[in-house]
Amino acid sequence: MKTLTLSLLAVISISSCATGPNAQTGSVIGALGGAAVGGIIGNQSGRGLEGALIGGGIGALGGNAIGNSQDQRNNQQYNNNYRQQQRRPSGYYQNGQPYY
């Protein structure tokens, strides 16, 4: 049991490297949902606490991965929009003033 708990803590600490807002929220929601489902399934076999721990760890990893991908997608969209705003119109006078 101690080995399982330490393994789960190690996995969760490694997953905390992705620290965007959606990754953090996804980790918490995934851990809570996974612990609930794991506790219910584990209770059927008489090991509710172990099921909750395993489910919480797996849920935290999954939620973190999903939230991190959302953060990366949002960052990419922001960068694309920023680059489009930085483009200059096609025509400029010699002094740098745009003409339309």
Rosetta silent file (secondary structure, phi, psi, omega in degrees, C-alpha in Angstrom):
SEQUENCE: MKTLTLSLLAVISISSCATGPNAQTGSVIGALGGAAVGGIIGNQSGRGLEGALIGGGIGALGGNAIGNSQDQRNNQQYNNNYRQQQRRPSGYYQNGQPYY
SCORE:     score description
SCORE:     0.000 S_00000001
   1 L     0.000  -40.642  179.611    0.000    0.000    0.000 S_00000001
   2 H   -65.545  -38.183  179.344    2.849    2.390    0.827 S_00000001
   3 H   -64.073  -42.159  179.451    4.521    1.638   -2.498 S_00000001
   4 H   -63.554  -43.469 -179.384    1.298    2.360   -4.375 S_00000001
   5 H   -65.416  -43.804  178.417    0.780    5.633   -2.536 S_00000001
   6 H   -64.471  -37.263  178.125    4.353    6.762   -3.116 S_00000001
   7 H   -64.333  -43.252  179.237    4.101    5.835   -6.785 S_00000001
   8 H   -65.079  -40.362  178.047    0.932    7.857   -7.192 S_00000001
   9 H   -64.229  -38.209  178.174    2.469   10.848   -5.440 S_00000001
  10 H   -64.928  -42.615 -179.420    5.497   10.658   -7.738 S_00000001
  11 H   -65.990  -41.742 -179.777    3.307   10.518  -10.833 S_00000001
  12 H   -66.799  -38.862  179.400    1.175   13.428   -9.667 S_00000001
  13 H   -67.822  -32.846  176.559    4.225   15.538   -8.865 S_00000001
  14 H   -68.880  -37.241 -178.166    5.641   14.888  -12.329 S_00000001
  15 H   -71.939  -15.700 -178.118    2.361   15.906  -13.950 S_00000001
  16 L   -77.847    4.168  177.651    2.392   19.210  -12.099 S_00000001
  17 L   -67.954  -30.955  176.473    5.068   20.531  -14.468 S_00000001
  18 L   -82.010  110.778 -169.133    2.325   21.799  -16.788 S_00000001
  19 L  -118.079   23.541  176.051    1.159   24.847  -14.859 S_00000001
  20 L   -69.972  166.619 -177.216   -1.223   26.743  -17.101 S_00000001
  21 H   -63.277  -39.249  178.960   -4.608   27.735  -15.689 S_00000001
  22 H   -72.167  -32.478  178.633   -6.502   25.047  -17.591 S_00000001
  23 H   -66.858  -41.372  179.286   -3.921   22.401  -16.664 S_00000001
  24 H   -67.276  -45.109  178.533   -4.274   23.188  -12.970 S_00000001
  25 H   -63.463  -42.153  178.822   -8.055   23.233  -13.112 S_00000001
  26 H   -62.736  -36.957  178.074   -8.075   20.014  -15.133 S_00000001
  27 H   -63.409  -45.279 -178.613   -5.841   18.305  -12.575 S_00000001
  28 H   -66.425  -47.917 -178.937   -8.129   19.182   -9.698 S_00000001
  29 H   -65.344  -41.975  178.465  -11.338   18.264  -11.497 S_00000001
  30 H   -63.298  -40.357  179.549   -9.804   15.069  -12.878 S_00000001
  31 H   -65.921  -42.473  179.527   -8.506   14.045   -9.454 S_00000001
  32 H   -65.986  -46.156  179.049  -11.864   14.628   -7.790 S_00000001
  33 H   -65.090  -42.475  179.252  -13.796   12.817  -10.494 S_00000001
  34 H   -65.576  -38.816  178.109  -11.293    9.973  -10.660 S_00000001
  35 H   -65.836  -38.522  178.551  -11.283    9.561   -6.889 S_00000001
  36 H   -65.286  -48.887 -179.492  -15.076    9.418   -6.830 S_00000001
  37 H   -66.534  -42.973  178.649  -15.291    6.845   -9.607 S_00000001
  38 H   -63.476  -37.370  176.693  -12.327    4.876   -8.247 S_00000001
  39 H   -65.118  -40.599  178.760  -13.859    4.856   -4.768 S_00000001
  40 H   -66.289  -46.811 -179.546  -17.151    3.537   -6.082 S_00000001
  41 H   -67.396  -42.085  179.036  -15.497    0.844   -8.174 S_00000001
  42 H   -65.269  -31.357  178.511  -13.031   -0.022   -5.397 S_00000001
  43 H   -65.167  -30.902  178.802  -15.851   -0.274   -2.879 S_00000001
  44 H   -65.358  -29.303  179.551  -17.401   -3.054   -4.949 S_00000001
  45 L  -101.123    5.308  177.483  -14.267   -5.153   -4.410 S_00000001
  46 L    86.807   10.771 -179.535  -13.828   -4.128   -0.773 S_00000001
  47 L  -130.732   65.056 -176.083  -10.923   -1.723   -1.394 S_00000001
  48 H   -66.189  -40.339 -178.473  -12.565    1.678   -1.617 S_00000001
  49 H   -66.910  -44.362  178.436   -9.598    3.720   -0.376 S_00000001
  50 H   -64.153  -40.170  177.413   -7.145    2.124   -2.782 S_00000001
  51 H   -62.858  -39.404  179.008   -9.601    2.564   -5.629 S_00000001
  52 H   -67.174  -39.506  178.750  -10.028    6.235   -4.741 S_00000001
  53 H   -65.430  -45.948  179.913   -6.258    6.765   -4.650 S_00000001
  54 H   -65.592  -46.096  178.767   -5.679    5.066   -7.984 S_00000001
  55 H   -62.249  -39.106  178.064   -8.650    6.802   -9.585 S_00000001
  56 H   -64.606  -42.031  178.155   -7.555   10.160   -8.219 S_00000001
  57 H   -64.484  -46.101  179.841   -4.035    9.731   -9.601 S_00000001
  58 H   -67.073  -40.497  177.867   -5.201    8.634  -13.012 S_00000001
  59 H   -63.802  -38.600  178.537   -7.854   11.358  -13.106 S_00000001
  60 H   -65.096  -41.994  178.038   -5.299   14.026  -12.171 S_00000001
  61 H   -63.247  -46.168  179.907   -2.970   12.895  -14.956 S_00000001
  62 H   -64.851  -43.871  178.593   -5.754   12.843  -17.524 S_00000001
  63 H   -64.114  -37.537  178.126   -7.161   16.196  -16.437 S_00000001
  64 H   -66.221  -41.944 -179.825   -3.712   17.758  -16.499 S_00000001
  65 H   -64.226  -43.360 -179.963   -3.028   16.456  -20.010 S_00000001
  66 H   -66.886  -45.465  178.863   -6.337   17.761  -21.329 S_00000001
  67 H   -63.753  -37.762  178.467   -5.955   21.140  -19.611 S_00000001
  68 H   -65.306  -39.640  178.391   -2.381   21.493  -20.832 S_00000001
  69 H   -66.475  -34.492  175.863   -3.442   20.873  -24.432 S_00000001
  70 H   -66.503  -40.233  177.238   -6.123   23.551  -24.047 S_00000001
  71 H   -62.302  -42.186  179.242   -3.512   25.972  -22.697 S_00000001
  72 H   -65.284  -40.563  178.926   -1.223   25.251  -25.646 S_00000001
  73 H   -65.864  -42.107  177.906   -4.054   25.733  -28.131 S_00000001
  74 H   -63.249  -40.448  179.093   -5.070   29.029  -26.492 S_00000001
  75 H   -64.759  -40.640  179.429   -1.464   30.208  -26.542 S_00000001
  76 H   -65.952  -41.214  178.269   -1.106   29.333  -30.212 S_00000001
  77 H   -65.189  -39.385  178.092   -4.311   31.192  -31.107 S_00000001
  78 H   -62.947  -45.021 -179.648   -3.140   34.231  -29.126 S_00000001
  79 H   -64.245  -39.864  178.128    0.216   34.226  -30.908 S_00000001
  80 H   -64.188  -42.712  178.566   -1.437   33.918  -34.324 S_00000001
  81 H   -65.412  -38.366  179.698   -3.790   36.828  -33.574 S_00000001
  82 H   -65.615  -41.819  179.055   -0.890   38.938  -32.289 S_00000001
  83 H   -64.498  -37.852  179.752    1.146   38.308  -35.440 S_00000001
  84 H   -67.474  -33.562  179.281   -1.784   39.276  -37.651 S_00000001
  85 H   -72.182  -24.586 -177.112   -2.190   42.552  -35.768 S_00000001
  86 H   -82.779  -10.304 -179.715    1.494   43.369  -36.254 S_00000001
  87 L   -68.591  140.850  179.478    1.344   43.204  -40.058 S_00000001
  88 L   -92.601  150.111  174.391    1.687   46.511  -41.808 S_00000001
  89 L   -59.469  161.041 -171.511   -0.552   47.557  -44.663 S_00000001
  90 L   -70.777  -25.237 -176.084    0.891   46.938  -48.112 S_00000001
  91 L  -114.508  130.973  177.905    1.565   50.571  -49.052 S_00000001
  92 E  -137.351  143.968  172.039    3.857   53.018  -47.269 S_00000001
  93 L   -76.504  173.833 -179.644    5.334   56.356  -48.159 S_00000001
  94 L   -62.871  -31.002 -178.238    9.083   56.921  -47.759 S_00000001
  95 L   -84.645    3.126  176.986    8.562   58.496  -44.319 S_00000001
  96 L    94.521   -2.329  179.214    6.739   55.402  -43.017 S_00000001
  97 L   -79.121  134.637  179.593    3.203   56.792  -43.174 S_00000001
  98 E   -76.672  149.310  170.201    0.688   54.315  -44.600 S_00000001
  99 L  -118.580  149.844 -176.114   -1.489   55.176  -47.552 S_00000001
 100 L  -121.598    0.000    0.000   -4.841   53.604  -48.174 S_00000001
